[in-house]
Amino acid sequence: MNILKVTTKRGLELRGAIYGDISNDTVLIMLTGISSNVFQNDLLDATGKLLSKNGITTVIAHAHDSFSCFAYTDKNIKKQRFTGVLNAEFDKMYEDVETYVLWAKDRFKKVILAGHSLGSNKIINYLGNTSDDYIDYFIVSCPIDIMHWWRVMPNIKENFELAKQWVKEGRGNDILPLLFGGFSPMTANAVLGFYNAENLKNCPVLSGKGETKSLYNIKPNGTFLIGSKDSVTGKSPKQFMEQLNNWTKKPKENQVIEVKDASHIFYGMHEIYAETVLDSIKNHMGLK
C-alpha cells in the first residue's frame, strides 16, 4: 500500500491509499464512510489487498481530511479509539469524488466506482449528477438513509443543537464534547455541514425524505451489496437495497447481493466482503 495524493479544483490536497500496480487495466476507487479510513477500517485494507492480488488496482479514496487519524478516549469502554474525520465539507463531496475519477481515467482502461456506508451516498451523488462517462461499473455497499439514521443514532439532536450554537459563537472549528452518532468526534462546522448536506440524502427508503433522481440518472450497471444484519437499513436490509435498485433506470441489469450474518461494517467478515466485491467485478465485467 502506498499513499496517493490528488488535488481538487478548490486546491485541497486529498490523500488516498493505493494498492497494486498502476500498469493494471482496471482500477477500483472506493469512497470511505464517515469517520472511516484505511488505517482504522480493516474492511478497506482487506479489499485493497485482495483486489490488487487479482490484478485490480484499488484506491481507497479519502475525502477531505479523512486520511488523518485522530485518537480519543471512549469513556464508555475505557479504551482509546481512532477515527478519520474531525472536519469535512460535505457539500463538496461531488468534487472530491470527481478528483479521484479524473486521476484514474487517464491511467486505466476500466474504472470502477465503489463506496461503503456514507461513501456509497457520495458515489450515488457523483454518478447521478455527472455528464461524463468515465465509470464502467459501480458497487454501492451499505448506504445510509440519512434522515432515518438521524432518528436511530444517539446524540444526533444534541449535536445539531450544540453545533448551531457554537458556529453562531464563532467556535465552528472546535470539537464537540459529544460523539456524533455515538461513535465519532467531529467539529461543530462538520456536524452542521452534515445536517445541511442535501446532496447526500439520496437513499430515502425508510424516511421518505430525500431525492431519488440521482439513482435514476446513474448510467453504468452495478451491484448493490448489503449485510443481512445491517442495523441501519430497517428490518429487511435486502428489501432496502432492492428499493434503491428499483429507483435506477435499468434495475434488471444490476444485481442485489445480501451477505448472510454480515453487519453494517462487516465486523469479522472483512475478507468475505472483499471476496464478494471481487466476484461481482469478475462476473459482471468479464474479468478473469
SEBA-146058 format. One record per residue (C-alpha): residue number from 1; x, y, z; residue in three letters. Coordinates in Angstrom, 2 decimals. Last residue first. Layout:
! residues N
(r NUM, (X, Y, Z), 'ALA')
...
END
This chain:
! residues 288
(r 288, (-10.56, -13.33, -15.25), 'LYS')
(r 287, (-12.58, -10.19, -15.86), 'LEU')
(r 286, (-15.90, -10.34, -17.69), 'GLY')
(r 285, (-17.19, -7.12, -16.19), 'MET')
(r 284, (-20.24, -8.53, -14.43), 'HIS')
(r 283, (-18.93, -11.79, -13.06), 'ASN')
(r 282, (-15.38, -10.65, -12.29), 'LYS')
(r 281, (-16.47, -7.42, -10.63), 'ILE')
(r 280, (-19.09, -9.14, -8.51), 'SER')
(r 279, (-16.65, -11.87, -7.53), 'ASP')
(r 278, (-14.13, -9.28, -6.35), 'LEU')
(r 277, (-16.71, -7.37, -4.31), 'VAL')
(r 276, (-17.92, -10.59, -2.70), 'THR')
(r 275, (-14.35, -11.64, -1.91), 'GLU')
(r 274, (-13.65, -8.28, -0.27), 'ALA')
(r 273, (-16.78, -8.52, 1.87), 'TYR')
(r 272, (-15.88, -12.09, 2.82), 'ILE')
(r 271, (-12.40, -10.89, 3.83), 'GLU')
(r 270, (-13.95, -8.23, 6.04), 'HIS')
(r 269, (-16.22, -10.69, 7.83), 'MET')
(r 268, (-15.29, -10.20, 11.50), 'GLY')
(r 267, (-17.32, -6.97, 11.53), 'TYR')
(r 266, (-18.93, -6.46, 8.13), 'PHE')
(r 265, (-19.29, -2.73, 8.91), 'ILE')
(r 264, (-23.08, -2.73, 8.56), 'HIS')
(r 263, (-23.28, -6.28, 9.90), 'SER')
(r 262, (-22.90, -9.54, 7.98), 'ALA')
(r 261, (-24.94, -12.59, 9.01), 'ASP')
(r 260, (-25.70, -13.62, 5.40), 'LYS')
(r 259, (-24.34, -11.41, 2.64), 'VAL')
(r 258, (-27.14, -9.85, 0.60), 'GLU')
(r 257, (-26.39, -9.15, -3.06), 'ILE')
(r 256, (-28.55, -7.02, -5.37), 'VAL')
(r 255, (-27.66, -7.09, -9.06), 'GLN')
(r 254, (-27.95, -4.54, -11.85), 'ASN')
(r 253, (-29.24, -5.00, -15.40), 'GLU')
(r 252, (-32.80, -5.62, -14.24), 'LYS')
(r 251, (-32.78, -2.30, -12.37), 'PRO')
(r 250, (-32.12, -0.21, -15.50), 'LYS')
(r 249, (-33.17, 3.40, -14.76), 'LYS')
(r 248, (-32.44, 3.17, -11.05), 'THR')
(r 247, (-35.20, 3.59, -8.45), 'TRP')
(r 246, (-35.78, -0.16, -8.37), 'ASN')
(r 245, (-32.14, -0.60, -7.32), 'ASN')
(r 244, (-32.68, 1.54, -4.26), 'LEU')
(r 243, (-35.81, -0.46, -3.46), 'GLN')
(r 242, (-33.88, -3.72, -3.79), 'GLU')
(r 241, (-31.28, -2.37, -1.39), 'MET')
(r 240, (-33.82, -1.72, 1.37), 'PHE')
(r 239, (-35.52, -5.01, 0.58), 'GLN')
(r 238, (-32.19, -6.75, 1.23), 'LYS')
(r 237, (-31.69, -4.89, 4.51), 'PRO')
(r 236, (-35.09, -6.03, 5.81), 'SER')
(r 235, (-35.97, -4.81, 9.29), 'LYS')
(r 234, (-34.53, -1.34, 8.86), 'GLY')
(r 233, (-31.39, -0.30, 6.97), 'THR')
(r 232, (-29.23, 0.97, 9.84), 'VAL')
(r 231, (-28.66, -2.34, 11.64), 'SER')
(r 230, (-27.11, -4.25, 8.74), 'ASP')
(r 229, (-27.70, -7.83, 9.82), 'LYS')
(r 228, (-28.31, -9.33, 6.35), 'SER')
(r 227, (-25.24, -7.49, 5.05), 'GLY')
(r 226, (-25.61, -5.32, 1.96), 'ILE')
(r 225, (-24.33, -5.02, -1.62), 'LEU')
(r 224, (-25.98, -3.17, -4.52), 'PHE')
(r 223, (-24.08, -4.04, -7.70), 'THR')
(r 222, (-23.59, -2.14, -10.93), 'GLY')
(r 221, (-24.59, -1.02, -14.38), 'ASN')
(r 220, (-23.40, 2.32, -15.73), 'PRO')
(r 219, (-25.68, 5.36, -16.34), 'LYS')
(r 218, (-26.91, 6.53, -12.92), 'ILE')
(r 217, (-29.66, 9.11, -13.52), 'ASN')
(r 216, (-32.36, 7.17, -11.67), 'TYR')
(r 215, (-30.21, 6.92, -8.53), 'LEU')
(r 214, (-29.54, 10.67, -8.61), 'SER')
(r 213, (-33.24, 11.43, -9.09), 'LYS')
(r 212, (-34.13, 9.58, -5.89), 'THR')
(r 211, (-34.24, 12.58, -3.55), 'GLU')
(r 210, (-34.60, 12.93, 0.20), 'GLY')
(r 209, (-37.12, 12.29, 2.92), 'LYS')
(r 208, (-39.15, 9.09, 2.61), 'GLY')
(r 207, (-37.62, 8.07, 5.93), 'SER')
(r 206, (-37.17, 4.36, 5.26), 'LEU')
(r 205, (-36.11, 4.22, 1.60), 'VAL')
(r 204, (-34.71, 7.74, 1.30), 'PRO')
(r 203, (-31.33, 6.80, -0.25), 'CYS')
(r 202, (-30.22, 10.11, -1.84), 'ASN')
(r 201, (-29.81, 12.40, 1.15), 'LYS')
(r 200, (-26.15, 13.00, 0.32), 'LEU')
(r 199, (-26.58, 16.18, -1.78), 'ASN')
(r 198, (-28.90, 17.69, 0.86), 'GLU')
(r 197, (-25.91, 18.04, 3.17), 'ALA')
(r 196, (-27.29, 20.64, 5.61), 'ASN')
(r 195, (-27.08, 18.49, 8.74), 'TYR')
(r 194, (-23.73, 17.15, 7.59), 'PHE')
(r 193, (-22.42, 20.70, 7.30), 'GLY')
(r 192, (-23.69, 21.47, 10.79), 'LEU')
(r 191, (-21.79, 18.49, 12.17), 'VAL')
(r 190, (-18.67, 19.42, 10.21), 'ALA')
(r 189, (-18.72, 23.04, 11.38), 'ASN')
(r 188, (-19.19, 21.97, 15.01), 'ALA')
(r 187, (-16.14, 19.75, 14.79), 'THR')
(r 186, (-16.49, 15.99, 14.97), 'MET')
(r 185, (-15.69, 13.13, 17.33), 'PRO')
(r 184, (-17.28, 9.90, 16.05), 'SER')
(r 183, (-19.10, 6.96, 17.64), 'PHE')
(r 182, (-22.32, 7.89, 19.45), 'GLY')
(r 181, (-23.93, 9.35, 16.36), 'GLY')
(r 180, (-21.58, 12.32, 16.69), 'PHE')
(r 179, (-19.59, 11.81, 19.89), 'LEU')
(r 178, (-20.49, 14.58, 22.32), 'LEU')
(r 177, (-17.95, 17.18, 23.53), 'PRO')
(r 176, (-18.00, 19.00, 20.16), 'LEU')
(r 175, (-14.62, 19.60, 18.53), 'ILE')
(r 174, (-13.89, 23.28, 17.93), 'ASP')
(r 173, (-13.60, 24.58, 14.37), 'ASN')
(r 172, (-17.05, 26.19, 14.41), 'GLY')
(r 171, (-16.43, 28.19, 17.56), 'ARG')
(r 170, (-17.52, 31.57, 16.19), 'GLY')
(r 169, (-20.47, 31.90, 18.58), 'GLU')
(r 168, (-23.00, 31.16, 15.83), 'LYS')
(r 167, (-20.94, 28.09, 14.94), 'VAL')
(r 166, (-21.04, 27.02, 18.59), 'TRP')
(r 165, (-24.83, 27.38, 18.89), 'GLN')
(r 164, (-25.59, 25.57, 15.64), 'LYS')
(r 163, (-23.21, 22.78, 16.65), 'ALA')
(r 162, (-24.86, 22.46, 20.07), 'LEU')
(r 161, (-28.30, 21.98, 18.52), 'GLU')
(r 160, (-27.01, 19.54, 15.91), 'PHE')
(r 159, (-25.03, 17.52, 18.44), 'ASN')
(r 158, (-27.94, 17.26, 20.89), 'GLU')
(r 157, (-30.25, 16.07, 18.11), 'LYS')
(r 156, (-27.76, 13.41, 16.97), 'ILE')
(r 155, (-26.64, 12.17, 20.40), 'ASN')
(r 154, (-27.58, 8.55, 19.73), 'PRO')
(r 153, (-28.40, 7.03, 16.32), 'MET')
(r 152, (-31.96, 5.98, 15.41), 'VAL')
(r 151, (-33.62, 9.16, 14.14), 'ARG')
(r 150, (-30.53, 10.59, 12.44), 'TRP')
(r 149, (-30.12, 7.33, 10.55), 'TRP')
(r 148, (-33.65, 7.67, 9.18), 'HIS')
(r 147, (-32.82, 11.11, 7.73), 'MET')
(r 146, (-29.53, 9.79, 6.40), 'ILE')
(r 145, (-30.88, 6.75, 4.59), 'ASP')
(r 144, (-27.42, 5.23, 4.59), 'ILE')
(r 143, (-25.57, 3.06, 2.09), 'PRO')
(r 142, (-24.26, -0.43, 2.97), 'CYS')
(r 141, (-22.50, -1.14, -0.32), 'SER')
(r 140, (-22.93, 0.56, -3.69), 'VAL')
(r 139, (-20.64, -1.00, -6.28), 'ILE')
(r 138, (-20.34, 0.74, -9.64), 'PHE')
(r 137, (-19.23, -0.24, -13.15), 'TYR')
(r 136, (-17.63, 1.31, -16.23), 'ASP')
(r 135, (-17.21, 4.86, -14.90), 'ILE')
(r 134, (-15.71, 7.55, -17.15), 'TYR')
(r 133, (-18.91, 8.52, -18.94), 'ASP')
(r 132, (-19.08, 12.21, -18.03), 'ASP')
(r 131, (-22.24, 14.28, -17.52), 'SER')
(r 130, (-22.03, 13.79, -13.77), 'THR')
(r 129, (-25.02, 14.21, -11.46), 'ASN')
(r 128, (-26.30, 10.73, -10.69), 'GLY')
(r 127, (-22.90, 9.10, -10.61), 'LEU')
(r 126, (-21.45, 11.74, -8.28), 'TYR')
(r 125, (-24.30, 11.78, -5.76), 'ASN')
(r 124, (-24.51, 7.98, -5.88), 'ILE')
(r 123, (-20.75, 7.94, -5.22), 'ILE')
(r 122, (-21.09, 10.03, -2.07), 'LYS')
(r 121, (-24.10, 8.09, -0.77), 'ASN')
(r 120, (-22.00, 4.94, -1.13), 'SER')
(r 119, (-19.17, 6.52, 0.87), 'GLY')
(r 118, (-21.74, 7.07, 3.62), 'LEU')
(r 117, (-21.60, 3.29, 4.16), 'SER')
(r 116, (-19.07, 1.80, 1.73), 'HIS')
(r 115, (-18.46, 3.14, -1.73), 'GLY')
(r 114, (-17.43, 1.91, -5.14), 'ALA')
(r 113, (-16.51, 3.35, -8.53), 'LEU')
(r 112, (-15.00, 1.00, -11.10), 'ILE')
(r 111, (-12.73, 2.47, -13.79), 'VAL')
(r 110, (-11.64, 0.49, -16.86), 'LYS')
(r 109, (-8.80, 1.35, -19.25), 'LYS')
(r 108, (-6.63, 2.91, -16.56), 'PHE')
(r 107, (-4.30, 5.91, -16.31), 'ARG')
(r 106, (-6.16, 8.91, -17.72), 'ASP')
(r 105, (-9.49, 7.84, -16.18), 'LYS')
(r 104, (-7.94, 7.36, -12.73), 'ALA')
(r 103, (-6.96, 10.95, -11.87), 'TRP')
(r 102, (-10.26, 12.24, -13.21), 'LEU')
(r 101, (-12.12, 9.73, -11.03), 'VAL')
(r 100, (-10.16, 10.70, -7.91), 'TYR')
(r 99, (-10.96, 14.37, -8.39), 'THR')
(r 98, (-14.58, 13.64, -9.26), 'GLU')
(r 97, (-15.13, 12.01, -5.86), 'VAL')
(r 96, (-13.79, 15.10, -4.05), 'ASP')
(r 95, (-15.78, 17.46, -6.30), 'GLU')
(r 94, (-19.02, 15.63, -5.63), 'TYR')
(r 93, (-18.23, 15.64, -1.90), 'MET')
(r 92, (-18.08, 19.45, -1.72), 'LYS')
(r 91, (-21.33, 19.91, 0.28), 'ASP')
(r 90, (-20.00, 17.55, 2.92), 'PHE')
(r 89, (-17.00, 19.75, 3.64), 'GLU')
(r 88, (-15.42, 17.64, 6.37), 'ALA')
(r 87, (-13.85, 18.06, 9.80), 'ASN')
(r 86, (-12.99, 15.60, 12.52), 'LEU')
(r 85, (-12.86, 12.56, 10.27), 'VAL')
(r 84, (-10.61, 9.52, 10.43), 'GLY')
(r 83, (-11.32, 8.00, 13.80), 'THR')
(r 82, (-9.28, 6.04, 16.31), 'PHE')
(r 81, (-10.29, 4.60, 19.65), 'ARG')
(r 80, (-8.65, 4.56, 23.05), 'GLN')
(r 79, (-10.15, 2.48, 25.82), 'LYS')
(r 78, (-12.37, 2.97, 28.85), 'LYS')
(r 77, (-15.33, 1.26, 27.12), 'ILE')
(r 76, (-17.85, 4.01, 27.84), 'ASN')
(r 75, (-15.19, 6.68, 28.36), 'LYS')
(r 74, (-14.04, 6.41, 24.76), 'ASP')
(r 73, (-10.64, 8.06, 24.78), 'THR')
(r 72, (-9.57, 9.77, 21.57), 'TYR')
(r 71, (-7.08, 9.16, 18.78), 'ALA')
(r 70, (-7.27, 11.03, 15.48), 'PHE')
(r 69, (-6.03, 9.61, 12.20), 'CYS')
(r 68, (-5.87, 11.84, 9.15), 'SER')
(r 67, (-6.86, 10.42, 5.79), 'PHE')
(r 66, (-10.42, 11.61, 6.49), 'SER')
(r 65, (-9.31, 15.18, 5.87), 'ASP')
(r 64, (-11.43, 15.96, 2.78), 'HIS')
(r 63, (-12.46, 12.71, 1.10), 'ALA')
(r 62, (-10.40, 9.56, 1.49), 'HIS')
(r 61, (-10.39, 7.38, -1.60), 'ALA')
(r 60, (-9.13, 3.86, -1.00), 'ILE')
(r 59, (-7.64, 3.26, -4.44), 'VAL')
(r 58, (-7.51, -0.31, -5.68), 'THR')
(r 57, (-5.57, -1.72, -8.63), 'THR')
(r 56, (-7.29, -4.84, -9.90), 'ILE')
(r 55, (-4.89, -7.62, -10.90), 'GLY')
(r 54, (-6.13, -10.30, -8.53), 'ASN')
(r 53, (-3.60, -9.60, -5.77), 'LYS')
(r 52, (-4.69, -5.95, -6.02), 'SER')
(r 51, (-8.29, -6.97, -5.37), 'LEU')
(r 50, (-7.41, -8.96, -2.26), 'LEU')
(r 49, (-5.15, -6.33, -0.67), 'LYS')
(r 48, (-7.41, -3.35, -1.34), 'GLY')
(r 47, (-10.50, -5.14, -0.07), 'THR')
(r 46, (-8.81, -6.27, 3.14), 'ALA')
(r 45, (-7.50, -2.75, 3.79), 'ASP')
(r 44, (-10.94, -1.20, 3.36), 'LEU')
(r 43, (-12.69, -3.74, 5.57), 'LEU')
(r 42, (-9.95, -3.30, 8.18), 'ASP')
(r 41, (-11.20, 0.20, 8.99), 'ASN')
(r 40, (-8.74, 2.01, 11.24), 'GLN')
(r 39, (-5.81, 2.88, 8.98), 'PHE')
(r 38, (-7.71, 2.73, 5.70), 'VAL')
(r 37, (-10.08, 5.49, 6.71), 'ASN')
(r 36, (-13.53, 5.86, 8.21), 'SER')
(r 35, (-15.02, 8.70, 10.27), 'SER')
(r 34, (-17.94, 8.89, 7.81), 'ILE')
(r 33, (-17.74, 6.26, 5.12), 'GLY')
(r 32, (-14.97, 5.65, 2.62), 'THR')
(r 31, (-15.05, 6.10, -1.13), 'LEU')
(r 30, (-13.64, 3.15, -3.04), 'MET')
(r 29, (-11.97, 3.62, -6.43), 'ILE')
(r 28, (-11.48, 0.34, -8.26), 'LEU')
(r 27, (-8.89, 0.30, -11.03), 'VAL')
(r 26, (-8.64, -1.86, -14.12), 'THR')
(r 25, (-6.00, -2.22, -16.85), 'ASP')
(r 24, (-3.08, -2.71, -14.48), 'ASN')
(r 23, (0.04, -0.55, -15.02), 'SER')
(r 22, (-0.61, 1.37, -11.80), 'ILE')
(r 21, (0.33, -1.76, -9.90), 'ASP')
(r 20, (-1.46, -2.63, -6.70), 'GLY')
(r 19, (-2.93, -0.94, -3.64), 'TYR')
(r 18, (-3.33, 2.83, -3.44), 'ILE')
(r 17, (-4.21, 4.74, -0.28), 'ALA')
(r 16, (-5.76, 8.18, -0.58), 'GLY')
(r 15, (-4.70, 11.68, 0.29), 'ARG')
(r 14, (-6.71, 14.68, -0.81), 'LEU')
(r 13, (-4.99, 18.02, -1.35), 'GLU')
(r 12, (-7.45, 20.92, -1.38), 'LEU')
(r 11, (-6.99, 23.48, -4.17), 'GLY')
(r 10, (-10.65, 24.19, -4.99), 'ARG')
(r 9, (-10.31, 22.12, -8.16), 'LYS')
(r 8, (-9.26, 19.16, -6.02), 'THR')
(r 7, (-5.68, 17.93, -5.66), 'THR')
(r 6, (-4.60, 14.28, -5.66), 'VAL')
(r 5, (-2.10, 12.48, -3.42), 'LYS')
(r 4, (-1.78, 8.70, -3.33), 'LEU')
(r 3, (-0.02, 6.97, -0.44), 'ILE')
(r 2, (1.28, 3.46, -0.96), 'ASN')
(r 1, (0.00, 0.00, 0.00), 'MET')
END
